[in-house]
Amino acid sequence: MIFDGVAVIPEYLADVNVVWCPSWGAQTDPMARYDRSKGNGDGMIAPCEITKEPYDYTGWAIIDDVNILGAAKLGQEGSGPGGRWEEAEYQDTPWGELGAANAGSGAPGRASDEDFVVSQTHAGTQAGGGNTMYRLRQGIERFFITDINNPAATAEAASVIPVMWDHISTSTADFSHVPGGGNVLYMDGHVEFLRYPAERFPMTPDSARIFGRYDRPFDGF
């Protein structure tokens, strides 16, 4: 899953190489992937041709797998290849509630235009132990601060919110960096490489089962 290229390019992203991993082995360069393979082959990469690999982006301020799966399904495997989660299995999860809200909103994705409050079933599973799944935006890190008396708290919070990362999967062949792991871009602008399996989202076994397919049902949310 990746952002909507039309909504971002060129106003906020002028260089498509930002969303291209040179270590990804499926294609040789952005033009080969986005224009010749997935686009209209006119020799230009149009915003609408940006597809969802080799990076993952959700648009949500998610820092832990529990924000997506809820507490009850952490550590469980889905029915897909390698234990990956299938669409129906997100029922009774925070993301399943978000998906249902989008489906019933009258317009595709409308519920994802703003922050989303999970039900009492998943109370305490979101940022700061709260009930709200926050959209990524400037200043969102203040909702992750646990010590308001710490002057460095805002910077510390921004340093733990993943924005975009190398695609992760339960299959080693799907990684851009073999034998496994990926670069993670954080809200404060720094990039960190996490080896798989890591204890931190988004490079955990649960993360791999969530993002293990490119055609996730929440693509575009």
URQUI-V316189 format. One record per residue. N is the residue number from 1. OMEGA is omega in whole degrees, -180 to 180 (none if undefined). Layout:
n: [N N]
omega: [OMEGA OMEGA]
This chain:
n: [1 2 3 4 5 6 7 8 9 10 11 12 13 14 15 16 17 18 19 20 21 22 23 24 25 26 27 28 29 30 31 32 33 34 35 36 37 38 39 40 41 42 43 44 45 46 47 48 49 50 51 52 53 54 55 56 57 58 59 60 61 62 63 64 65 66 67 68 69 70 71 72 73 74 75 76 77 78 79 80 81 82 83 84 85 86 87 88 89 90 91 92 93 94 95 96 97 98 99 100 101 102 103 104 105 106 107 108 109 110 111 112 113 114 115 116 117 118 119 120 121 122 123 124 125 126 127 128 129 130 131 132 133 134 135 136 137 138 139 140 141 142 143 144 145 146 147 148 149 150 151 152 153 154 155 156 157 158 159 160 161 162 163 164 165 166 167 168 169 170 171 172 173 174 175 176 177 178 179 180 181 182 183 184 185 186 187 188 189 190 191 192 193 194 195 196 197 198 199 200 201 202 203 204 205 206 207 208 209 210 211 212 213 214 215 216 217 218 219 220 221]
omega: [-177 179 176 -177 -179 -178 -172 -173 1 -173 -176 -180 -175 -175 -178 177 177 -179 179 178 -179 180 -179 -172 -174 179 -175 -177 -178 -179 180 -177 -170 -177 -174 -177 -174 -175 -176 175 -178 178 177 176 178 179 -178 -179 178 -178 -164 171 14 180 175 178 -178 -175 -179 178 -177 -179 -177 180 -180 177 -178 -172 -170 -174 -172 -174 177 178 179 177 175 -177 -179 179 180 -180 -178 -178 175 -172 -176 -176 175 175 -179 171 175 178 176 177 178 179 179 179 178 -179 -177 -174 -178 177 -177 175 -175 -179 -180 178 -179 179 -176 179 -180 -179 179 177 -178 179 177 -177 -174 -174 178 -178 -178 -176 -174 172 -173 171 174 176 -179 179 -177 -177 -179 179 -179 -177 179 179 -176 180 180 -177 -180 -173 -178 179 179 -180 180 -176 -179 -180 179 178 -178 -176 175 179 -179 -177 174 179 -180 -178 -178 -179 173 -177 -180 11 177 -179 -179 175 -180 175 -178 -173 -179 177 -180 180 -178 177 177 177 178 0 177 176 -177 171 11 -178 178 174 176 179 -179 179 178 -173 -173 176 179 -176 179 -179 -177 179 178 -178 none]
